[in-house]
Amino acid sequence: MAKDFFQSYELGSARERAEIIYENYCSFEAIIDDFKAGLIYDIQSEEEFSRSHYRDELGVRIQKLGHYDNPTAEEAVNNWMLEQDIDGNGEIHISGKVAADAQEKLRRKHHVLIVMREEYAYFAKHINALKPKEKQIILPLLNDSKDHFQLAQEFGVNVETIRKRASRIHKEVIEYMGTNFRERI
């Protein structure tokens, strides 16, 4: 599912990506965190795989005389730096020993993750910029805290009225985001 979700987002048009955010609004930050963790894992796996090719015939890493490693500290520093790179909007640093095609795939995944984070932030700010009455209807639906029936009771109207208002707001939000997001990632 995660790979399909990521591919749908990466290959989707601006309108399709806005719809993906809309449908997953209440958990989209968690989805971004999940992809970030997956990207970190993928990078570490690729680097470990490339390091395993630099071992001698017995599988023991050869160390140069006079140079002492602290692999635990190096790994902790590398993990921290990797997380900082991924959280930033710049380039991620991947070991030069990782195959070029794998590096390109990881960099592309990082770029899509950055776009997901930026578009979600933009989407959330737009939702917060809606009129108060519109926010009172759409935010509980997006956050799955209330359904149409509960909102209808709260506003003292019938369910169909709430559905129509929510549908209109949904359509306007998707249209606005579809014209303001980049067409392709």
C-alpha positions in Angstrom: 0.0 0.0 0.0 2.7 2.5 1.0 4.5 2.1 -2.4 1.3 2.6 -4.3 0.5 5.6 -2.2 3.9 7.1 -2.8 3.7 6.4 -6.6 0.2 7.8 -6.8 1.5 11.0 -5.1 4.7 11.2 -7.2 2.9 10.6 -10.5 -0.3 12.5 -9.8 -1.4 15.8 -11.2 -1.7 18.8 -8.9 -5.5 18.1 -8.6 -4.9 14.4 -7.8 -2.3 15.2 -5.1 -4.7 17.8 -3.6 -7.3 15.1 -3.5 -4.9 12.6 -1.8 -4.1 15.2 0.9 -7.8 15.9 1.3 -8.7 12.2 1.7 -5.8 11.6 4.1 -5.7 14.9 5.9 -6.1 13.6 9.5 -3.1 11.2 9.1 -1.0 13.0 6.4 1.7 14.1 8.8 2.0 10.5 10.0 2.2 9.4 6.4 5.0 11.9 5.8 6.9 10.7 8.9 6.5 7.1 7.8 8.0 7.9 4.3 10.8 9.8 6.0 11.6 6.7 8.2 11.4 4.5 5.1 13.8 6.8 3.2 16.3 6.8 6.1 16.1 3.0 6.2 16.5 2.7 2.4 19.6 5.0 2.5 21.1 3.1 5.4 20.5 -0.2 3.7 22.1 0.9 0.4 25.1 2.3 2.3 25.4 -0.9 4.3 25.2 -3.0 1.1 27.9 -0.9 -0.6 30.1 -1.1 2.6 29.7 -4.9 2.5 31.4 -4.9 -0.9 34.5 -3.3 0.7 35.4 -6.2 2.9 38.2 -8.8 2.4 37.6 -12.4 1.5 36.8 -13.4 5.1 34.2 -10.8 5.5 36.3 -8.7 7.8 36.8 -5.0 7.2 40.4 -4.1 6.8 41.6 -1.3 8.9 44.6 0.9 8.2 47.4 0.9 10.9 47.3 3.9 13.2 43.7 4.7 12.4 41.1 3.7 15.1 37.5 3.8 14.3 34.6 4.3 16.7 31.8 2.7 14.5 29.1 3.4 17.0 29.8 7.1 17.3 30.3 7.4 13.5 26.9 5.6 12.9 25.2 7.9 15.4 26.6 11.0 13.8 25.8 9.8 10.3 22.2 9.0 11.3 21.8 12.4 12.9 23.2 14.1 9.8 21.0 12.0 7.5 17.9 13.0 9.5 18.9 16.7 9.3 19.4 16.4 5.6 16.1 14.8 5.0 14.3 17.4 7.2 15.9 20.2 5.2 15.0 21.2 1.7 18.4 20.8 0.4 20.5 17.9 -1.0 20.9 14.6 0.9 24.4 13.2 1.2 24.7 9.6 0.2 27.9 7.7 0.2 29.7 7.8 -3.1 30.0 4.0 -2.9 26.3 3.6 -3.4 25.5 2.8 -7.0 24.5 5.8 -9.2 21.1 4.5 -10.1 20.3 3.8 -6.4 21.5 7.3 -5.5 19.2 8.8 -8.1 16.2 6.8 -6.9 16.9 7.9 -3.3 17.3 11.5 -4.3 14.1 11.4 -6.2 12.3 9.9 -3.2 13.7 12.7 -1.1 12.4 15.3 -3.5 8.9 13.9 -3.5 9.0 13.8 0.3 9.9 17.5 0.3 7.0 18.3 -2.1 4.6 16.3 0.1 5.6 18.2 3.2 5.4 21.6 1.4 2.0 20.9 -0.2 0.5 19.6 3.0 1.6 22.7 4.8 0.1 24.9 2.1 -3.1 22.9 2.1 -3.4 23.1 5.9 -2.8 26.9 5.8 -5.5 27.2 3.1 -8.0 25.3 5.2 -7.2 27.6 8.1 -7.9 30.6 5.9 -11.4 29.5 5.1 -14.4 31.4 6.5 -15.2 30.4 10.0 -18.5 28.7 9.1 -16.7 26.7 6.4 -14.0 25.7 8.8 -16.6 24.6 11.3 -18.0 22.2 8.7 -14.9 21.0 6.9 -12.3 20.6 9.7 -14.3 18.1 11.8 -14.9 16.1 8.6 -11.2 16.2 7.6 -10.1 15.3 11.1 -12.6 12.5 11.4 -13.9 14.0 14.7 -17.5 14.4 13.5 -19.6 13.0 10.7 -22.3 14.7 8.6 -25.1 13.7 11.0 -23.4 15.1 14.1 -22.7 18.4 12.2 -26.3 18.6 11.0 -27.5 18.3 14.6 -24.9 20.9 15.8 -26.0 23.4 13.1 -29.7 22.6 13.4 -30.1 21.7 9.7 -30.7 18.5 7.9 -27.9 16.1 6.9 -28.3 16.8 3.1 -27.6 20.5 3.7 -24.4 19.7 5.5 -23.4 17.3 2.7 -24.0 19.9 0.1 -22.0 22.5 2.0 -19.2 20.1 2.6 -19.2 19.0 -1.0 -19.0 22.7 -2.2 -16.1 23.4 0.2 -14.3 20.3 -0.9 -14.7 21.2 -4.6 -13.5 24.7 -4.0 -10.5 23.6 -1.9 -9.4 21.0 -4.5 -9.9 23.4 -7.4 -7.8 26.1 -5.6 -5.0 23.6 -4.7 -5.1 22.1 -8.1 -4.4 25.5 -9.7 -1.7 26.5 -7.1 0.3 23.2 -6.7 2.9 22.5 -9.3 1.4 20.4 -12.1 4.1 17.7 -11.9 6.6 16.9 -9.3 
